[in-house]
Amino acid sequence: MAMNISDKKAQKQLGKVIRDKRKALGYSQEAFASECGVHRTYMGAVERGERNISIMNIIRISNRLDILPSQLLSDSDL
């Protein structure tokens, strides 16, 4: 049975997981954004759940977090 979740809630959940994992690795938001090849303000918007993140950016972020994209989504309960 598919879970019904709002777009905004999904974005916020994913952003929180990214932020928590980034902090656990000791990255500043600016340094992590640079490592992922995105701008700091974009990363901030992703972490606050304000951006609908593309699959390519999910892959970039999960690579820098040293996890599979599927794990990132799973940890976000998506």
Stockholm file with secondary structure:
# STOCKHOLM 1.0

chainA/1-78         MAMNISDKKAQKQLGKVIRDKRKALGYSQEAFASECGVHRTYMGAVERGERNISIMNIIRISNRLDILPSQLLSDSDL
#=GR chainA/1-78 SS CCCCCCHHHHHHHHHHHHHHHHHHTTCCHHHHHHHHTSCHHHHHHHHTTCSCCCHHHHHHHHHHTTSCHHHHHHHTTC
#=GC SS_cons        CCCCCCHHHHHHHHHHHHHHHHHHTTCCHHHHHHHHTSCHHHHHHHHTTCSCCCHHHHHHHHHHTTSCHHHHHHHTTC
//
